[in-house]
Amino acid sequence: MKIAESIITDALRYYFFPKKGARSGFAFLVHPRDLSDVHKVIPVSKFLPDKVLRFLLRRFFAFTVGKIKANHSENIVITIPLTGQEMLRHETLAIRMIRKAFVLAQRRGVKMVGLGAYTSSVTKGGEALADLKEKGVCITTGNTLTALISFRHLKLFLKSADKHVKISDLVCAVIGATGSVGRGFMELAVDEPEFSELILVGRTPERLQKLKKELEERGLLGKKKITITNFIPDIVRADVVFVATSARSMIIKPEYIKENGVIYDVTQPRNVPKEITEARPDIAVIDGGVIETPDIDYPNIFGLEPHFAFACLAETLMLSLSNIDREFLGLVSKKDIDLISSLLDEQNFKLAPFMSFGKKML
Ligand SMILES: NC(=O)c1ccc[n+]([C@@H]2O[C@H](COP(=O)([O-])OP(=O)(O)OC[C@H]3O[C@@H](n4cnc5c(N)ncnc54)[C@H](OP(=O)(O)O)[C@@H]3O)[C@@H](O)[C@H]2O)c1
C-alpha cells in the first residue's frame, strides 16, 4: 500500500469528505511495537537516529497503513505513530492520537472499530472514546477472543507437550489479572478442573482488593485455592504462567519460573525476554494470542506468517463477518466469552501451531 496516497485519502475523508451512507466493514487500530516496526512501514526512517525519529513520530498523526479484504467491505488498519513504550510514557498524547484515529475510522465509514495492543489499555478499554462515537459504530477491544483462544491453545499445549507431562493438579498464575485479557483468562481458569490453584497477580493494590472482594462475593474463593498478590516472584510455585500485562519492561525473570514451567505470553510488546530460554532451557515460552484465519490476507505489518492474525484483530474481523452490532469493552466477562465462543464455532478459524519467539515448537 502506498503510504503517501493513503495519507492523502485519509486527510480528504477526515477534513472534507467523510464517507456518507450505510456503514460497512471495520477499522483496526494499531501502533508500532518498536522502531523496527516503523522502519518496515517507512523504510527511509532507518536512516534517522532513534532520538530524532521518536521526536518526529510524536509530531506525526494516525494514518491508514493497510487494508484487509473480507466481507466485500473496505476494512482498514490505522496506525498510531507512537511505539508501545512511547504510548505508555506519553499517555495524554497517545490518547489524543487514538481519538483522532477513531474519528478517522468513523469518517472512512466503518461500522466496527477494533482496538489493537495498547490502544485498548491506554483508552481504558475504549472508555476514552465513548464521547466521540457516532450512530451505528461499535467498538471492541478484541480481548474476549484473545482470552478464549489463549486458554484453549494453552490447554492443547499442556496435553501435547510430553516434556511438561503433568497435566492435572496444576498451579496456574495469571499476571495482569486485574486487566481485561487477564480477567477473561481467569474466568476460564477458575472453572478448569486441571488447575488446583490460581495465583492472580496485578500491580495496583486497590484493584487487587476489588478483585478479591468480587471473587469473595461470587463465592469463588472457596472453589479452589486462590492467592492474590502484587509481588511477581510469588509465581515461582506456578506450573503454568499466563502473561497479559501492559508493563513497559521485561517483568518476567528466569528465576521466577518453576522447573519445567510453561509461560504463555500474549503481551505486545512483549514482557518476556528472549534470553529467558537461554538461561532456562527447561522452560517453554509460547507465543500467545495468535490465530489462523485461512481465508484472510493481511498487510505485511504484523510480523506474522500469512493468514495468521493477533486474536484482537481476528475478533474485530469475526464480529464484522457475523454482522454483530454490539460493543465488547472493559474487562472481559464470562457472558462475552460464551457469545464469542459461539461465533467462533461458525468461522473457519484454527488454533495456531505452537511457536516460541517466532520459531516452531514441538
Ligand atoms: N495477542 C493479542 O491478540 C492481544 C490482544 C489483546 C491484548 N494483547 C496484549 O495483552 C496485554 C494486556 O492487554 P489488556 O488490554 O488486557 O491490558 P489492561 O486491561 O490495561 O491490563 C493490564 C494489566 O497489566 C497490569 N500491569 C501493568 N503494568 C504492570 C507491571 N509493571 N507489573 C505488573 N502488572 C502490570 C495491570 O495492573 P493494574 O490493574 O494495576 O494497572 C493490569 O492488570 C497487552 O500487552 C496487550 O498488547 C494482545
The ligand as an SDF file (V2000), in Angstrom:
LIG
                    3D

 48 52  0  0  0  0  0  0  0  0999 V2000
   -2.2080  -11.1400   21.0840 N   0  0  0  0  0  0  0  0  0  0  0  0
   -3.2990  -10.4250   21.0120 C   0  0  0  0  0  0  0  0  0  0  0  0
   -4.1060  -10.5380   20.1070 O   0  0  0  0  0  0  0  0  0  0  0  0
   -3.5950   -9.4320   22.1050 C   0  0  0  0  0  0  0  0  0  0  0  0
   -4.9060   -8.9400   22.2180 C   0  0  0  0  0  0  0  0  0  0  0  0
   -5.1910   -8.0440   23.2300 C   0  0  0  0  0  0  0  0  0  0  0  0
   -4.1960   -7.6200   24.1020 C   0  0  0  0  0  0  0  0  0  0  0  0
   -2.9260   -8.0910   23.9480 N   0  0  0  0  0  0  0  0  0  0  0  0
   -1.8560   -7.6990   24.8590 C   0  0  0  0  0  0  0  0  0  0  0  0
   -2.2080   -8.1500   26.1670 O   0  0  0  0  0  0  0  0  0  0  0  0
   -1.6700   -7.2750   27.1480 C   0  0  0  0  0  0  0  0  0  0  0  0
   -2.7770   -6.8580   28.1310 C   0  0  0  0  0  0  0  0  0  0  0  0
   -3.7680   -6.1140   27.4390 O   0  0  0  0  0  0  0  0  0  0  0  0
   -5.0800   -5.6140   28.2190 P   0  0  0  0  0  0  0  0  0  0  0  0
   -5.9020   -4.8900   27.2160 O   0  0  0  0  0  0  0  0  0  0  0  0
   -5.6740   -6.7230   28.9950 O   0  0  0  0  0  0  0  0  0  0  0  0
   -4.4300   -4.5490   29.2330 O   0  0  0  0  0  0  0  0  0  0  0  0
   -5.0760   -3.8730   30.5280 P   0  0  0  0  0  0  0  0  0  0  0  0
   -6.5370   -4.0770   30.5730 O   0  0  0  0  0  0  0  0  0  0  0  0
   -4.5520   -2.4780   30.5680 O   0  0  0  0  0  0  0  0  0  0  0  0
   -4.4460   -4.6940   31.7390 O   0  0  0  0  0  0  0  0  0  0  0  0
   -3.0720   -4.6420   32.0090 C   0  0  0  0  0  0  0  0  0  0  0  0
   -2.7770   -5.4560   33.2490 C   0  0  0  0  0  0  0  0  0  0  0  0
   -1.3610   -5.3970   33.4750 O   0  0  0  0  0  0  0  0  0  0  0  0
   -1.1070   -4.9740   34.8090 C   0  0  0  0  0  0  0  0  0  0  0  0
    0.1830   -4.2830   34.8040 N   0  0  0  0  0  0  0  0  0  0  0  0
    0.5350   -3.1870   34.1060 C   0  0  0  0  0  0  0  0  0  0  0  0
    1.8210   -2.8850   34.3440 N   0  0  0  0  0  0  0  0  0  0  0  0
    2.2910   -3.8150   35.2140 C   0  0  0  0  0  0  0  0  0  0  0  0
    3.5510   -4.0480   35.8430 C   0  0  0  0  0  0  0  0  0  0  0  0
    4.5890   -3.2350   35.6260 N   0  0  0  0  0  0  0  0  0  0  0  0
    3.6770   -5.1210   36.6630 N   0  0  0  0  0  0  0  0  0  0  0  0
    2.6110   -5.9560   36.8720 C   0  0  0  0  0  0  0  0  0  0  0  0
    1.4050   -5.7950   36.3160 N   0  0  0  0  0  0  0  0  0  0  0  0
    1.2450   -4.7300   35.4970 C   0  0  0  0  0  0  0  0  0  0  0  0
   -2.2780   -4.0630   35.1220 C   0  0  0  0  0  0  0  0  0  0  0  0
   -2.3620   -3.8830   36.5140 O   0  0  0  0  0  0  0  0  0  0  0  0
   -3.2460   -2.6460   37.1060 P   0  0  0  0  0  0  0  0  0  0  0  0
   -4.6400   -3.1530   37.0410 O   0  0  0  0  0  0  0  0  0  0  0  0
   -2.7990   -2.4550   38.4760 O   0  0  0  0  0  0  0  0  0  0  0  0
   -2.9650   -1.4730   36.2170 O   0  0  0  0  0  0  0  0  0  0  0  0
   -3.4070   -4.9030   34.5340 C   0  0  0  0  0  0  0  0  0  0  0  0
   -3.7080   -5.9900   35.3740 O   0  0  0  0  0  0  0  0  0  0  0  0
   -1.0460   -6.1140   26.3620 C   0  0  0  0  0  0  0  0  0  0  0  0
    0.3420   -6.3590   26.2010 O   0  0  0  0  0  0  0  0  0  0  0  0
   -1.7260   -6.1920   25.0060 C   0  0  0  0  0  0  0  0  0  0  0  0
   -0.9240   -5.6490   23.9640 O   0  0  0  0  0  0  0  0  0  0  0  0
   -2.6180   -8.9990   22.9670 C   0  0  0  0  0  0  0  0  0  0  0  0
  1  2  1  0
  2  3  2  0
  2  4  1  0
  4  5  1  0
  4 48  2  0
  5  6  2  0
  6  7  1  0
  7  8  2  0
  8  9  1  0
  8 48  1  0
  9 10  1  0
  9 46  1  0
 10 11  1  0
 11 12  1  0
 11 44  1  0
 12 13  1  0
 13 14  1  0
 14 15  2  0
 14 16  1  0
 14 17  1  0
 17 18  1  0
 18 19  2  0
 18 20  1  0
 18 21  1  0
 21 22  1  0
 22 23  1  0
 23 24  1  0
 23 42  1  0
 24 25  1  0
 25 26  1  0
 25 36  1  0
 26 27  1  0
 26 35  1  0
 27 28  2  0
 28 29  1  0
 29 30  1  0
 29 35  2  0
 30 31  1  0
 30 32  2  0
 32 33  1  0
 33 34  2  0
 34 35  1  0
 36 37  1  0
 36 42  1  0
 37 38  1  0
 38 39  2  0
 38 40  1  0
 38 41  1  0
 42 43  1  0
 44 45  1  0
 44 46  1  0
 46 47  1  0
M  CHG  2   8   1  16  -1
M  END
$$$$
